Amino acid sequence: MGRILLIIVAVVAALALVGPLVGFMLTLLKWGLIIGLVALGVVFVSKWATRT
């Protein structure tokens, strides 16, 4: 019985630690995508401006 409770506590603690890390990674991915899209837009506009 004690071993089962220890395993349950370990799983809950692992989930409590992994949750913020996953959120942080998704936040980094979101900002990376936003910065990439802005950079792509700048390149597109600069190529369009030099062509005309």
Secondary structure, 3 states (H helix, E strand, C coil): CHHHHHHHHHHHHHHHHHHHHHHHHHHHHHHHHHHHHHHHHHHHHHHHHHHC
